């Protein structure tokens, strides 16, 4: 606490002088005015309630005066408040949903693992806007950019194969993701493109999509998903689902070219753990920008002292009225 006008506190000398004067008058009045043979009668009677209470109005008046002086000196309190400004990042997940994503070199399969780890990533970034684009032989927007985590996570869970023509149109997937955020005013815009195959369909060439992303200042992180060599893939047979090994074909050169051309980075995920580590690494590279401004907030306290002074004055009037009605008066 501090005072806006601390020099006014010198006025507290006034109530001190009034107290000294009151004590001097009291001592003077205590001098004997008559002679008696003995004081036993007065000593036995003790001090009356009136004798004690008659000083209370003066005490209340002095307290009120002191409180008024403190109030006009304007006491204030200050506390430091921090204002946190968070600048989020716009992120689009461009996910391959071709049937090859059902391969079981991940647990339980590539697509399920990619969805689960992406959901963990989403939950850890509350300040960012995120969206989902899926692609196979063609592409579409599963969820536009949003900060609604519940909706985003539910739509991520709904991502599945067989909803669009099969194939791998990496160029279309990237172009759709860029289109979803090209008008964004975020200072940092990122596409996380995840695929397990080779571009074999689509009207838009991946190189052209890369140039479009670069033009709009969108950084692309590419992730190749699949174990080395071969991976078990579920095949429907007359006797039920049978796992057969299929070769893992990922166009790593293309994915590296997309990442390098947009200022991103290429990653290779061979299992769930590696994919989780990749998302964690991307999260570290794309940190939300936070600025903290500290400023003092002041609060005037003079009102409390003024109210206390008013209460003292009202009590003085009340006590004085009661004392006047007492027989000892």
Sine and cosine of phi, psi and omega as CSV:
sin_phi,cos_phi,sin_psi,cos_psi,sin_omega,cos_omega
0.00,0.00,0.61,-0.79,0.09,-1.00
-0.61,-0.79,0.17,-0.99,-0.07,-1.00
-0.91,-0.41,0.69,-0.72,0.04,-1.00
-0.93,0.36,-0.59,0.81,0.02,-1.00
-0.81,-0.58,0.95,0.30,-0.11,-0.99
-0.90,0.44,-0.42,0.91,-0.03,-1.00
-0.91,0.41,-0.37,0.93,0.02,-1.00
-0.94,0.33,-0.27,0.96,0.02,-1.00
-0.92,0.40,-0.28,0.96,0.09,-1.00
-0.88,0.47,-0.37,0.93,0.02,-1.00
-0.91,0.40,-0.24,0.97,0.05,-1.00
-0.90,0.43,-0.21,0.98,0.10,-0.99
-0.89,0.45,-0.52,0.85,-0.04,-1.00
-0.87,0.49,-0.80,0.60,0.03,-1.00
-0.89,0.45,-0.50,0.86,0.05,-1.00
-0.90,0.43,-0.69,0.72,0.02,-1.00
-0.91,0.42,-0.62,0.79,0.03,-1.00
-0.90,0.43,-0.60,0.80,0.04,-1.00
-0.91,0.42,-0.70,0.72,0.01,-1.00
-0.89,0.46,-0.67,0.75,0.02,-1.00
-0.90,0.44,-0.68,0.74,-0.01,-1.00
-0.88,0.47,-0.69,0.72,0.01,-1.00
-0.90,0.44,-0.62,0.78,-0.01,-1.00
-0.91,0.41,-0.67,0.75,0.02,-1.00
-0.91,0.42,-0.65,0.76,0.00,-1.00
-0.89,0.45,-0.70,0.71,0.02,-1.00
-0.90,0.43,-0.60,0.80,0.02,-1.00
-0.92,0.40,-0.65,0.76,-0.01,-1.00
-0.95,0.33,-0.31,0.95,-0.03,-1.00
-0.98,0.20,-0.15,0.99,0.02,-1.00
-0.91,0.42,0.62,-0.78,-0.05,-1.00
-0.92,0.39,0.64,-0.77,0.02,-1.00
-0.92,-0.38,-0.09,1.00,0.03,-1.00
-0.53,-0.85,0.37,-0.93,0.00,-1.00
-0.97,-0.23,0.72,-0.70,0.06,-1.00
-0.78,-0.63,0.37,-0.93,-0.04,-1.00
-0.96,0.27,-0.46,0.89,-0.02,-1.00
-0.41,-0.91,0.43,-0.90,-0.01,-1.00
-0.95,-0.30,0.17,0.99,-0.08,-1.00
-0.87,0.50,-0.62,0.78,-0.05,-1.00
-0.90,0.43,-0.66,0.76,0.01,-1.00
-0.95,0.31,-0.62,0.79,0.02,-1.00
-0.91,0.41,-0.63,0.78,-0.01,-1.00
-0.92,0.39,-0.53,0.85,-0.05,-1.00
-0.95,0.31,-0.38,0.93,-0.02,-1.00
0.93,0.37,-0.16,-0.99,-0.01,-1.00
-1.00,-0.04,0.77,-0.64,-0.02,-1.00
-0.97,0.24,0.32,-0.95,0.05,-1.00
-0.88,0.48,-0.61,0.79,0.00,-1.00
-0.88,0.47,-0.63,0.77,-0.04,-1.00
-0.90,0.44,-0.55,0.84,0.01,-1.00
-0.98,0.20,-0.71,0.71,-0.09,-1.00
-0.96,0.26,-0.34,0.94,-0.08,-1.00
-0.91,0.40,-0.32,0.95,0.05,-1.00
-1.00,0.10,-0.25,0.97,-0.11,-0.99
-0.89,0.46,-0.67,0.75,0.05,-1.00
-0.84,0.54,-0.65,0.76,0.02,-1.00
-0.90,0.43,-0.68,0.73,0.01,-1.00
-0.87,0.50,-0.68,0.73,0.01,-1.00
-0.91,0.41,-0.61,0.79,0.01,-1.00
-0.91,0.41,-0.68,0.73,0.02,-1.00
-0.91,0.42,-0.66,0.75,0.02,-1.00
-0.88,0.47,-0.66,0.75,0.02,-1.00
-0.89,0.45,-0.67,0.74,0.01,-1.00
-0.89,0.46,-0.70,0.71,0.02,-1.00
-0.89,0.46,-0.66,0.75,0.01,-1.00
-0.92,0.40,-0.60,0.80,0.03,-1.00
-0.91,0.42,-0.67,0.75,0.01,-1.00
-0.89,0.45,-0.69,0.72,0.03,-1.00
-0.89,0.45,-0.63,0.77,-0.02,-1.00
-0.90,0.44,-0.69,0.72,-0.03,-1.00
-0.95,0.31,-0.29,0.96,0.12,-0.99
-0.97,0.25,-0.13,0.99,0.09,-1.00
0.85,0.53,0.97,0.25,0.08,-1.00
-0.94,0.34,0.61,-0.80,0.00,-1.00
-0.65,-0.76,0.47,-0.88,0.12,-0.99
-0.90,-0.44,0.45,-0.89,0.03,-1.00
-0.70,-0.72,0.58,-0.82,0.07,-1.00
-0.68,-0.74,0.54,-0.84,-0.05,-1.00
-1.00,0.01,0.83,-0.56,-0.01,-1.00
-0.92,-0.39,0.68,-0.73,0.04,-1.00
-0.96,-0.28,0.79,-0.61,0.07,-1.00
-0.97,-0.24,0.87,-0.49,-0.04,-1.00
-0.97,-0.23,0.88,-0.47,0.07,-1.00
-0.98,-0.22,0.85,-0.53,-0.03,-1.00
-0.95,-0.32,0.80,-0.60,0.03,-1.00
-0.94,-0.33,0.97,-0.24,-0.08,-1.00
-0.98,0.20,0.08,-1.00,-0.01,-1.00
-0.88,-0.48,0.62,-0.78,0.09,-1.00
-1.00,0.00,0.82,-0.58,-0.06,-1.00
-0.76,-0.65,0.77,-0.64,0.10,-0.99
-0.91,-0.42,0.78,-0.62,0.13,-0.99
-1.00,0.02,0.90,-0.44,0.09,-1.00
-0.97,-0.22,0.96,-0.26,-0.18,-0.98
-0.92,-0.40,0.75,-0.66,0.08,-1.00
-0.96,0.29,0.82,-0.58,0.03,-1.00
-0.86,-0.51,0.46,0.89,0.09,-1.00
-0.92,0.38,0.33,-0.94,-0.10,-0.99
-0.90,0.43,-0.36,0.93,0.04,-1.00
-0.91,0.41,-0.30,0.95,0.04,-1.00
-0.95,0.32,-0.06,1.00,0.06,-1.00
-1.00,0.02,0.00,1.00,0.04,-1.00
-0.85,0.53,0.55,-0.83,-0.16,-0.99
-0.95,-0.31,0.57,0.82,0.18,-0.98
-0.98,0.18,-0.15,0.99,0.17,-0.98
-0.93,-0.37,0.25,-0.97,-0.02,-1.00
-0.95,-0.30,0.84,-0.55,-0.11,0.99
-0.98,0.20,-0.44,0.90,0.11,-0.99
-0.42,-0.91,0.09,-1.00,-0.09,-1.00
-0.88,0.48,-0.74,0.67,-0.08,-1.00
-0.91,0.41,-0.70,0.71,0.00,-1.00
-0.89,0.46,-0.68,0.74,0.02,-1.00
-0.90,0.44,-0.68,0.74,0.01,-1.00
-0.89,0.46,-0.65,0.76,0.02,-1.00
-0.92,0.40,-0.74,0.68,-0.05,-1.00
-0.88,0.47,-0.68,0.73,-0.03,-1.00
-0.96,0.30,-0.57,0.82,0.08,-1.00
-0.90,0.43,-0.62,0.78,0.02,-1.00
-0.90,0.44,-0.65,0.76,0.08,-1.00
-0.87,0.49,-0.67,0.75,0.02,-1.00
-0.88,0.47,-0.69,0.72,0.01,-1.00
-0.87,0.50,-0.71,0.71,-0.06,-1.00
-0.90,0.43,-0.41,0.91,-0.05,-1.00
-1.00,0.04,-0.04,1.00,-0.07,-1.00
-0.77,-0.63,0.97,0.23,-0.07,-1.00
-0.95,0.32,-0.29,0.96,-0.09,-1.00
-1.00,-0.09,-0.09,1.00,-0.08,-1.00
-0.99,-0.14,0.52,-0.85,0.18,-0.98
-1.00,0.01,0.70,-0.71,-0.03,-1.00
-0.70,-0.72,0.40,-0.92,0.04,-1.00
-0.53,-0.85,0.13,-0.99,-0.05,-1.00
-0.74,-0.67,0.77,-0.64,0.17,-0.99
-0.85,-0.52,0.72,-0.69,0.04,-1.00
-0.89,-0.45,0.51,-0.86,0.01,-1.00
-0.54,-0.84,0.49,-0.87,0.15,-0.99
-0.60,-0.80,-0.96,-0.29,0.12,-0.99
-0.97,0.23,-0.32,0.95,0.09,-1.00
-0.61,-0.79,-0.08,-1.00,-0.06,-1.00
-0.63,-0.77,0.41,-0.91,0.11,-0.99
-0.40,-0.92,0.25,-0.97,-0.03,-1.00
-1.00,0.01,0.89,-0.46,0.06,-1.00
-0.98,0.18,-0.59,0.80,0.01,-1.00
-0.44,-0.90,0.83,-0.56,0.07,-1.00
-0.94,0.33,0.12,-0.99,0.01,-1.00
-0.84,0.54,0.76,-0.65,-0.04,-1.00
-0.42,-0.91,0.38,-0.93,0.14,-0.99
-0.97,-0.26,0.06,1.00,0.02,-1.00
-0.98,0.19,1.00,-0.10,-0.10,-1.00
-0.89,0.45,-0.66,0.75,-0.05,-1.00
-0.88,0.48,-0.73,0.69,0.01,-1.00
-0.90,0.43,-0.70,0.72,-0.02,-1.00
-0.87,0.49,-0.71,0.70,-0.01,-1.00
-0.91,0.41,-0.66,0.75,0.02,-1.00
-0.89,0.45,-0.65,0.76,0.02,-1.00
-0.94,0.33,-0.51,0.86,0.09,-1.00
-0.92,0.40,-0.65,0.76,0.04,-1.00
-0.89,0.45,-0.49,0.87,-0.04,-1.00
-0.99,0.17,-0.14,0.99,0.00,-1.00
-0.90,0.43,0.75,-0.66,-0.01,-1.00
-0.41,-0.91,0.16,-0.99,0.02,-1.00
-1.00,0.08,0.08,-1.00,0.12,-0.99
0.94,0.34,0.13,0.99,0.05,-1.00
-1.00,0.02,-0.38,0.93,0.04,-1.00
-0.73,-0.69,0.15,-0.99,-0.02,-1.00
-0.84,0.55,0.68,-0.74,-0.04,-1.00
-0.96,0.27,0.37,-0.93,-0.03,-1.00
0.67,-0.74,-0.17,-0.99,0.01,-1.00
-0.67,-0.74,0.99,-0.14,0.00,-1.00
-0.96,-0.27,0.98,0.20,-0.05,-1.00
-0.89,0.46,-0.65,0.76,0.00,-1.00
-0.87,0.49,-0.70,0.72,0.02,-1.00
-0.90,0.44,-0.68,0.73,-0.01,-1.00
-0.88,0.47,-0.70,0.72,-0.01,-1.00
-0.93,0.37,-0.66,0.75,-0.01,-1.00
-0.90,0.44,-0.63,0.77,0.03,-1.00
-0.91,0.41,-0.65,0.76,0.03,-1.00
-0.89,0.45,-0.66,0.75,0.02,-1.00
-0.91,0.42,-0.66,0.75,0.00,-1.00
-0.89,0.47,-0.53,0.85,-0.02,-1.00
-0.95,0.32,-0.35,0.94,-0.05,-1.00
-0.80,-0.60,0.14,0.99,-0.03,-1.00
-0.90,0.43,-0.45,0.89,0.00,-1.00
-0.99,-0.10,0.08,1.00,0.00,-1.00
-0.93,0.37,0.59,-0.81,0.03,-1.00
-0.99,-0.12,0.15,0.99,0.04,-1.00
-0.92,0.40,0.61,-0.79,-0.02,-1.00
-0.96,0.28,-0.38,0.93,0.02,-1.00
-0.79,-0.61,0.84,-0.54,-0.03,-1.00
-0.78,-0.62,0.76,-0.65,-0.17,-0.99
-0.71,-0.71,0.64,-0.77,0.17,-0.98
-0.90,-0.43,0.77,-0.64,0.12,-0.99
-0.96,-0.29,0.97,-0.25,-0.09,-1.00
-0.98,-0.18,0.86,-0.51,-0.06,-1.00
-0.86,-0.51,0.81,-0.59,-0.01,-1.00
-0.49,-0.87,0.33,-0.95,0.01,-1.00
-0.83,-0.56,0.27,0.96,-0.11,-0.99
-0.66,-0.75,-0.35,-0.94,-0.04,-1.00
-0.89,-0.45,0.67,-0.74,0.01,-1.00
-0.88,0.47,0.88,-0.48,-0.03,-1.00
-0.70,-0.72,0.07,1.00,0.00,-1.00
-0.52,-0.85,0.07,-1.00,0.09,-1.00
0.97,-0.26,0.48,-0.88,-0.01,-1.00
-1.00,0.08,-0.32,0.95,-0.09,-1.00
-0.95,-0.31,0.82,-0.58,0.02,-1.00
-0.94,0.34,0.68,-0.74,0.01,-1.00
-0.82,0.57,-0.58,0.81,0.02,-1.00
-0.90,0.43,-0.64,0.77,0.03,-1.00
-0.92,0.39,-0.67,0.74,0.03,-1.00
-0.88,0.48,-0.59,0.81,0.04,-1.00
-0.90,0.44,-0.68,0.73,0.02,-1.00
-0.90,0.44,-0.61,0.79,0.03,-1.00
-0.90,0.43,-0.69,0.72,0.03,-1.00
-0.88,0.47,-0.67,0.75,0.01,-1.00
-0.90,0.43,-0.63,0.78,0.00,-1.00
-0.87,0.48,-0.63,0.77,-0.01,-1.00
-1.00,0.02,0.09,1.00,0.04,-1.00
0.93,0.36,0.54,0.84,-0.01,-1.00
-0.99,-0.16,0.82,-0.57,-0.01,-1.00
-1.00,0.02,0.70,-0.72,-0.05,-1.00
-0.88,-0.48,0.84,-0.54,0.16,-0.99
-0.98,-0.20,0.83,-0.56,-0.02,-1.00
-0.95,-0.30,0.61,-0.79,-0.01,-1.00
-0.78,-0.63,0.87,-0.50,0.11,-0.99
-1.00,-0.02,0.83,-0.56,-0.10,-0.99
-0.94,-0.33,0.83,-0.56,0.07,-1.00
0.47,-0.88,0.59,-0.81,0.04,-1.00
-0.94,0.33,0.23,-0.97,0.03,-1.00
-0.98,0.20,0.64,-0.77,0.06,-1.00
1.00,0.05,-0.97,-0.25,-0.04,-1.00
-0.82,-0.57,0.33,-0.94,-0.01,-1.00
-0.65,-0.76,0.61,-0.80,0.04,-1.00
-0.94,0.34,0.73,-0.69,-0.04,-1.00
-0.77,-0.64,0.74,-0.67,-0.04,-1.00
-0.97,0.26,0.80,-0.60,0.00,-1.00
-0.84,-0.54,0.74,-0.67,0.02,-1.00
-0.98,0.21,0.82,-0.57,0.03,-1.00
-0.82,-0.57,0.20,-0.98,0.05,-1.00
-0.86,0.52,-0.33,0.95,-0.03,-1.00
-0.97,-0.23,0.22,0.98,0.01,-1.00
0.93,-0.38,-0.23,-0.97,-0.02,-1.00
-0.99,0.16,0.77,-0.64,0.01,-1.00
-0.83,-0.56,0.69,-0.72,0.02,-1.00
-1.00,0.06,0.82,-0.58,0.04,-1.00
-0.81,-0.59,0.62,-0.78,0.00,-1.00
-0.97,0.23,0.76,-0.64,0.05,-1.00
-0.84,-0.55,0.48,-0.88,0.00,-1.00
-0.94,0.34,0.59,-0.81,0.05,-1.00
-1.00,-0.02,0.89,-0.46,-0.04,-1.00
-0.85,-0.53,0.95,-0.30,0.02,-1.00
-0.83,-0.55,0.79,-0.61,0.02,-1.00
-0.99,0.16,0.98,0.19,-0.06,-1.00
-0.91,0.42,-0.55,0.84,0.01,-1.00
-0.89,0.46,-0.68,0.73,0.02,-1.00
-0.91,0.42,-0.71,0.70,-0.03,-1.00
-0.90,0.44,-0.62,0.79,0.06,-1.00
-0.91,0.41,-0.63,0.77,0.00,-1.00
-0.90,0.44,-0.67,0.74,0.02,-1.00
-0.89,0.45,-0.72,0.70,-0.03,-1.00
-0.91,0.42,-0.74,0.67,-0.04,-1.00
-0.91,0.42,-0.59,0.81,-0.04,-1.00
-0.94,0.33,-0.32,0.95,-0.04,-1.00
-0.91,-0.42,0.11,0.99,0.00,-1.00
0.99,0.14,0.29,0.96,0.02,-1.00
-0.99,-0.14,-0.55,-0.84,-0.04,-1.00
-0.39,-0.92,0.55,-0.83,0.02,-1.00
-0.99,-0.15,0.64,-0.77,0.04,-1.00
-0.78,-0.62,0.48,-0.88,0.10,-1.00
-0.87,-0.50,0.84,-0.54,0.00,-1.00
-0.94,-0.33,0.84,-0.54,-0.02,-1.00
-0.95,-0.32,-0.15,0.99,0.07,-1.00
-0.33,-0.94,0.02,-1.00,-0.04,-1.00
-0.86,0.51,-0.71,0.70,-0.05,-1.00
-0.87,0.48,-0.71,0.70,-0.01,-1.00
-0.90,0.44,-0.64,0.77,0.01,-1.00
-0.90,0.43,-0.65,0.76,0.05,-1.00
-0.89,0.47,-0.65,0.76,0.02,-1.00
-0.91,0.42,-0.58,0.81,0.02,-1.00
-0.90,0.43,-0.73,0.69,0.03,-1.00
-0.88,0.47,-0.63,0.78,0.03,-1.00
-0.89,0.45,-0.63,0.77,0.01,-1.00
-0.92,0.38,-0.66,0.75,0.06,-1.00
-0.89,0.46,-0.64,0.77,0.03,-1.00
-0.88,0.48,-0.59,0.81,0.04,-1.00
-0.94,0.33,-0.60,0.80,-0.01,-1.00
-0.96,0.29,-0.53,0.85,-0.03,-1.00
-0.95,-0.32,0.94,0.33,-0.01,-1.00
-0.99,0.14,0.63,-0.78,0.08,-1.00
-0.92,0.40,0.72,-0.69,-0.01,-1.00
-0.99,0.11,0.78,-0.63,-0.02,-1.00
-0.77,-0.64,0.76,-0.65,0.09,-1.00
-0.87,-0.49,0.64,-0.77,-0.05,-1.00
-0.87,-0.50,0.84,-0.54,0.07,-1.00
-0.93,-0.37,0.79,-0.62,0.02,-1.00
-0.97,-0.25,0.71,-0.71,0.04,-1.00
-0.50,-0.87,0.53,-0.85,-0.02,-1.00
-0.99,0.17,0.57,-0.82,0.11,-0.99
-0.89,-0.46,0.82,-0.57,-0.07,-1.00
-0.98,-0.20,0.55,-0.84,0.04,-1.00
-0.72,-0.69,0.83,-0.55,0.02,-1.00
-0.97,0.25,0.70,-0.71,-0.02,-1.00
-0.92,-0.39,-0.01,1.00,-0.09,-1.00
-0.88,0.47,-0.48,0.88,0.00,-1.00
-0.88,0.48,-0.62,0.79,0.02,-1.00
-0.89,0.45,-0.66,0.75,0.00,-1.00
-0.94,0.34,-0.60,0.80,0.02,-1.00
-0.91,0.42,-0.65,0.76,0.03,-1.00
-0.91,0.41,-0.66,0.75,0.03,-1.00
-0.89,0.46,-0.62,0.78,0.03,-1.00
-0.90,0.43,-0.67,0.75,0.02,-1.00
-0.88,0.47,-0.65,0.76,0.03,-1.00
-0.89,0.46,-0.66,0.75,0.02,-1.00
-0.88,0.47,-0.67,0.74,0.01,-1.00
-0.91,0.42,-0.66,0.75,0.03,-1.00
-0.91,0.42,-0.64,0.77,0.04,-1.00
-0.91,0.41,-0.58,0.81,0.03,-1.00
-0.89,0.46,-0.71,0.70,0.02,-1.00
-0.88,0.48,-0.69,0.72,-0.03,-1.00
-0.91,0.42,-0.72,0.69,-0.01,-1.00
-0.91,0.42,-0.66,0.75,0.02,-1.00
-0.87,0.49,-0.66,0.75,0.01,-1.00
-0.90,0.43,-0.64,0.77,0.01,-1.00
-0.91,0.40,-0.68,0.74,-0.02,-1.00
-0.90,0.43,-0.57,0.82,-0.01,-1.00
-0.92,0.38,-0.41,0.91,-0.02,-1.00
-1.00,0.00,-0.15,0.99,-0.01,-1.00
-0.97,0.25,0.61,-0.79,-0.02,-1.00
-0.85,0.53,-0.52,0.86,-0.07,-1.00
-0.94,0.34,-0.27,0.96,0.05,-1.00
-0.90,0.43,0.00,0.00,0.00,0.00
